[in-house]
Amino acid sequence: MRLNLPCNHYNACRVSNSICYDRKCQCDWNYFEKDGSCLKGLHSPCESQDECKREKSDCIDKKCACKPNFKEYLGECRSVTSVEE
């Protein structure tokens, strides 16, 4: 079952890293949707930096996290100066 389509139980969705939540297929926690897929976002477990797909993130201590000089803000990595403004 594709993302955003109605579903009726937790494992009903066929897209990798998706779940049935609030009666529709959505990306699982710590994943985000891009082009119909669920990609690893911030706080997702990882082994290498190429697994972390959120812009300006890397695999740090086996979790996707913002690169140095970037800070998490509303699920994205933003430059420290733009968050402080």
C-alpha positions as CSV (number, residue, x, y, z in Angstrom):
1,M,0.0,0.0,0.0
2,R,1.4,3.4,-0.9
3,L,1.9,6.3,1.5
4,N,-1.1,8.4,2.5
5,L,-3.6,5.8,1.5
6,P,-6.2,4.5,4.0
7,C,-5.2,1.5,6.1
8,N,-6.7,-0.4,9.1
9,H,-3.8,-2.0,11.0
10,Y,-0.2,-1.3,11.9
11,N,1.5,-3.7,9.4
12,A,-0.8,-2.9,6.4
13,C,1.5,-0.6,4.6
14,R,4.0,-2.0,2.1
15,V,6.5,0.9,1.7
16,S,9.6,0.2,3.7
17,N,9.8,2.0,7.0
18,S,6.1,2.9,6.9
19,I,3.3,2.2,9.4
20,C,-0.5,2.6,9.6
21,Y,-1.0,5.6,11.8
22,D,-4.2,7.6,12.2
23,R,-5.8,5.3,9.6
24,K,-3.3,6.1,6.8
25,C,0.1,4.8,5.7
26,Q,2.8,7.2,6.9
27,C,6.5,7.0,7.3
28,D,7.5,5.5,10.7
29,W,8.9,7.7,13.4
30,N,12.3,9.2,12.6
31,Y,11.8,8.7,8.8
32,F,10.5,11.3,6.3
33,E,8.7,11.0,3.0
34,K,10.5,11.8,-0.3
35,D,9.3,10.7,-3.7
36,G,7.0,8.0,-2.3
37,S,9.7,6.5,-0.1
38,C,10.5,6.7,3.6
39,L,14.1,7.8,4.2
40,K,16.1,7.9,7.4
41,G,15.7,11.2,9.2
42,L,17.1,12.6,12.4
43,H,17.5,10.1,15.3
44,S,17.2,7.0,13.0
45,P,19.8,4.3,13.7
46,C,22.6,4.1,11.2
47,E,26.0,2.5,10.5
48,S,27.3,4.9,7.9
49,Q,26.8,8.6,6.9
50,D,25.2,7.7,3.5
51,E,22.2,6.2,5.3
52,C,21.2,9.6,6.7
53,K,19.1,11.3,4.0
54,R,18.1,14.5,5.8
55,E,20.0,17.4,4.4
56,K,23.1,18.5,6.5
57,S,23.0,15.3,8.6
58,D,25.5,12.5,9.2
59,C,25.7,9.3,11.1
60,I,27.1,10.3,14.5
61,D,27.3,7.8,17.3
62,K,25.1,5.3,15.3
63,K,22.3,7.8,15.0
64,C,21.4,10.3,12.2
65,A,22.2,13.7,13.6
66,C,22.9,17.2,12.4
67,K,26.5,17.9,11.2
68,P,28.7,20.2,13.3
69,N,27.6,23.9,13.1
70,F,24.0,22.8,12.4
71,K,21.2,22.4,14.9
72,E,17.9,20.5,14.8
73,Y,15.0,22.7,14.3
74,L,11.5,21.4,13.4
75,G,12.9,18.1,12.2
76,E,15.6,19.7,9.9
77,C,19.2,20.7,10.3
78,R,19.7,24.4,10.2
79,S,22.8,26.5,10.6
80,V,23.3,27.5,14.2
81,T,23.1,31.2,13.3
82,S,19.7,30.9,11.6
83,V,18.2,29.0,14.6
84,E,19.4,31.7,17.0
85,E,17.9,34.6,15.1
